[in-house]
């Protein structure tokens, strides 16, 4: 397989995983699958992260996400969710 195909598949998988998080969080159901509303919310999040309060929001949202992942894991499971590497 060519390197561009491998990279394309990696990117596709990454995008599917991100979309899965939107569904998992309940955003799709809560917005009635309104893509404009979902996109607007994501733009609002991006602006919040760029603001002077961005580090605080990042910290809070990371904690909430970790709690959410922990809550969905079956009791006694040793499977760990592997964190994504920060992308520049």
C-alpha atoms as an extended CHARMM CRD file, in Angstrom:
* protein
*
        88  EXT
         1         1  UNK       CA              0.0000000000        0.0000000000        0.0000000000  PROA      1               0.0000000000
         2         2  UNK       CA              1.2890000000        3.4480000000       -0.8390000000  PROA      2               0.0000000000
         3         3  UNK       CA              2.2190000000        5.8810000000        1.8970000000  PROA      3               0.0000000000
         4         4  UNK       CA             -0.4940000000        8.3630000000        0.8700000000  PROA      4               0.0000000000
         5         5  UNK       CA             -3.0990000000        5.5970000000        1.2130000000  PROA      5               0.0000000000
         6         6  UNK       CA             -1.8570000000        4.7130000000        4.6860000000  PROA      6               0.0000000000
         7         7  UNK       CA             -1.9620000000        8.3650000000        5.7450000000  PROA      7               0.0000000000
         8         8  UNK       CA             -5.4470000000        8.7760000000        4.2680000000  PROA      8               0.0000000000
         9         9  UNK       CA             -6.7170000000        5.7550000000        6.2080000000  PROA      9               0.0000000000
        10        10  UNK       CA             -5.1670000000        7.0900000000        9.4360000000  PROA      10              0.0000000000
        11        11  UNK       CA             -6.8530000000       10.4560000000        8.8770000000  PROA      11              0.0000000000
        12        12  UNK       CA            -10.1850000000        8.8040000000        8.0670000000  PROA      12              0.0000000000
        13        13  UNK       CA            -10.0290000000        6.6850000000       11.2170000000  PROA      13              0.0000000000
        14        14  UNK       CA             -9.1590000000        9.7540000000       13.2870000000  PROA      14              0.0000000000
        15        15  UNK       CA            -12.1290000000       11.7040000000       11.8860000000  PROA      15              0.0000000000
        16        16  UNK       CA            -14.4910000000        8.7820000000       12.5220000000  PROA      16              0.0000000000
        17        17  UNK       CA            -13.2780000000        8.5570000000       16.1370000000  PROA      17              0.0000000000
        18        18  UNK       CA            -13.8620000000       12.2980000000       16.6410000000  PROA      18              0.0000000000
        19        19  UNK       CA            -17.3580000000       11.9790000000       15.1880000000  PROA      19              0.0000000000
        20        20  UNK       CA            -17.9830000000        9.0910000000       17.5700000000  PROA      20              0.0000000000
        21        21  UNK       CA            -17.1670000000       11.3580000000       20.4950000000  PROA      21              0.0000000000
        22        22  UNK       CA            -19.7950000000       13.8400000000       19.3390000000  PROA      22              0.0000000000
        23        23  UNK       CA            -22.3710000000       11.0330000000       19.2800000000  PROA      23              0.0000000000
        24        24  UNK       CA            -21.1400000000        9.5130000000       22.5690000000  PROA      24              0.0000000000
        25        25  UNK       CA            -21.5020000000       12.8600000000       24.3470000000  PROA      25              0.0000000000
        26        26  UNK       CA            -25.1240000000       13.0380000000       23.2290000000  PROA      26              0.0000000000
        27        27  UNK       CA            -24.5870000000       16.1750000000       21.1750000000  PROA      27              0.0000000000
        28        28  UNK       CA            -26.2330000000       14.7400000000       18.0550000000  PROA      28              0.0000000000
        29        29  UNK       CA            -29.4230000000       13.8080000000       19.9090000000  PROA      29              0.0000000000
        30        30  UNK       CA            -29.5250000000       17.0080000000       21.9630000000  PROA      30              0.0000000000
        31        31  UNK       CA            -29.2460000000       19.1830000000       18.8500000000  PROA      31              0.0000000000
        32        32  UNK       CA            -31.6030000000       17.1250000000       16.7100000000  PROA      32              0.0000000000
        33        33  UNK       CA            -28.6620000000       16.4280000000       14.3980000000  PROA      33              0.0000000000
        34        34  UNK       CA            -28.5160000000       20.1370000000       13.5280000000  PROA      34              0.0000000000
        35        35  UNK       CA            -25.0810000000       20.4440000000       11.9420000000  PROA      35              0.0000000000
        36        36  UNK       CA            -25.1010000000       24.2250000000       11.9940000000  PROA      36              0.0000000000
        37        37  UNK       CA            -25.7220000000       24.1680000000       15.7460000000  PROA      37              0.0000000000
        38        38  UNK       CA            -23.0230000000       21.5300000000       16.3250000000  PROA      38              0.0000000000
        39        39  UNK       CA            -20.5330000000       23.4830000000       14.2190000000  PROA      39              0.0000000000
        40        40  UNK       CA            -21.4440000000       26.7050000000       16.0350000000  PROA      40              0.0000000000
        41        41  UNK       CA            -20.8510000000       25.0080000000       19.3860000000  PROA      41              0.0000000000
        42        42  UNK       CA            -17.4690000000       23.7530000000       18.2010000000  PROA      42              0.0000000000
        43        43  UNK       CA            -16.5480000000       27.2570000000       17.0370000000  PROA      43              0.0000000000
        44        44  UNK       CA            -17.5710000000       28.5680000000       20.4780000000  PROA      44              0.0000000000
        45        45  UNK       CA            -15.3500000000       25.9500000000       22.1280000000  PROA      45              0.0000000000
        46        46  UNK       CA            -12.4220000000       26.9550000000       19.8930000000  PROA      46              0.0000000000
        47        47  UNK       CA            -12.8820000000       30.6200000000       20.8170000000  PROA      47              0.0000000000
        48        48  UNK       CA            -13.0420000000       29.7140000000       24.5140000000  PROA      48              0.0000000000
        49        49  UNK       CA             -9.7650000000       27.7970000000       24.2050000000  PROA      49              0.0000000000
        50        50  UNK       CA             -8.1110000000       30.8180000000       22.5530000000  PROA      50              0.0000000000
        51        51  UNK       CA             -9.2940000000       33.1840000000       25.2940000000  PROA      51              0.0000000000
        52        52  UNK       CA             -7.4740000000       34.1450000000       28.4750000000  PROA      52              0.0000000000
        53        53  UNK       CA             -9.6220000000       31.5450000000       30.2580000000  PROA      53              0.0000000000
        54        54  UNK       CA             -8.5310000000       28.8120000000       27.8200000000  PROA      54              0.0000000000
        55        55  UNK       CA             -6.2280000000       26.9340000000       30.1790000000  PROA      55              0.0000000000
        56        56  UNK       CA             -8.9320000000       26.7510000000       32.8460000000  PROA      56              0.0000000000
        57        57  UNK       CA            -11.4890000000       25.4610000000       30.3120000000  PROA      57              0.0000000000
        58        58  UNK       CA             -8.9650000000       22.9270000000       28.9900000000  PROA      58              0.0000000000
        59        59  UNK       CA             -8.3420000000       21.6480000000       32.5180000000  PROA      59              0.0000000000
        60        60  UNK       CA            -12.0320000000       21.3730000000       33.4010000000  PROA      60              0.0000000000
        61        61  UNK       CA            -12.9970000000       19.7190000000       30.1150000000  PROA      61              0.0000000000
        62        62  UNK       CA            -10.1290000000       17.2330000000       30.3560000000  PROA      62              0.0000000000
        63        63  UNK       CA            -11.2260000000       16.2110000000       33.8620000000  PROA      63              0.0000000000
        64        64  UNK       CA            -14.8370000000       15.8300000000       32.7330000000  PROA      64              0.0000000000
        65        65  UNK       CA            -13.7830000000       13.7240000000       29.7490000000  PROA      65              0.0000000000
        66        66  UNK       CA            -11.6470000000       11.4330000000       31.8820000000  PROA      66              0.0000000000
        67        67  UNK       CA            -14.5300000000       10.9840000000       34.3190000000  PROA      67              0.0000000000
        68        68  UNK       CA            -16.8470000000       10.1710000000       31.4050000000  PROA      68              0.0000000000
        69        69  UNK       CA            -14.4580000000        7.5420000000       30.0220000000  PROA      69              0.0000000000
        70        70  UNK       CA            -14.0310000000        6.0160000000       33.4920000000  PROA      70              0.0000000000
        71        71  UNK       CA            -17.7990000000        5.8190000000       34.0280000000  PROA      71              0.0000000000
        72        72  UNK       CA            -18.3680000000        3.8840000000       30.8210000000  PROA      72              0.0000000000
        73        73  UNK       CA            -15.6550000000        1.3320000000       31.5270000000  PROA      73              0.0000000000
        74        74  UNK       CA            -16.9720000000       -1.9630000000       32.9640000000  PROA      74              0.0000000000
        75        75  UNK       CA            -16.0710000000       -2.5400000000       36.6200000000  PROA      75              0.0000000000
        76        76  UNK       CA            -12.8590000000       -4.4990000000       37.0470000000  PROA      76              0.0000000000
        77        77  UNK       CA            -11.7060000000       -3.8520000000       33.4960000000  PROA      77              0.0000000000
        78        78  UNK       CA             -8.0060000000       -3.1830000000       33.0800000000  PROA      78              0.0000000000
        79        79  UNK       CA             -8.4560000000       -1.8090000000       29.5760000000  PROA      79              0.0000000000
        80        80  UNK       CA             -7.2050000000        1.7540000000       29.4780000000  PROA      80              0.0000000000
        81        81  UNK       CA             -8.3250000000        4.2940000000       26.9340000000  PROA      81              0.0000000000
        82        82  UNK       CA             -5.1770000000        5.3900000000       25.1760000000  PROA      82              0.0000000000
        83        83  UNK       CA             -4.9860000000        9.1810000000       25.0720000000  PROA      83              0.0000000000
        84        84  UNK       CA             -4.4400000000       10.7690000000       21.6830000000  PROA      84              0.0000000000
        85        85  UNK       CA             -1.1330000000       12.5080000000       21.2000000000  PROA      85              0.0000000000
        86        86  UNK       CA             -1.4220000000       16.2750000000       20.9940000000  PROA      86              0.0000000000
        87        87  UNK       CA             -1.3180000000       17.3260000000       17.4000000000  PROA      87              0.0000000000
        88        88  UNK       CA              0.3980000000       20.5450000000       16.5140000000  PROA      88              0.0000000000
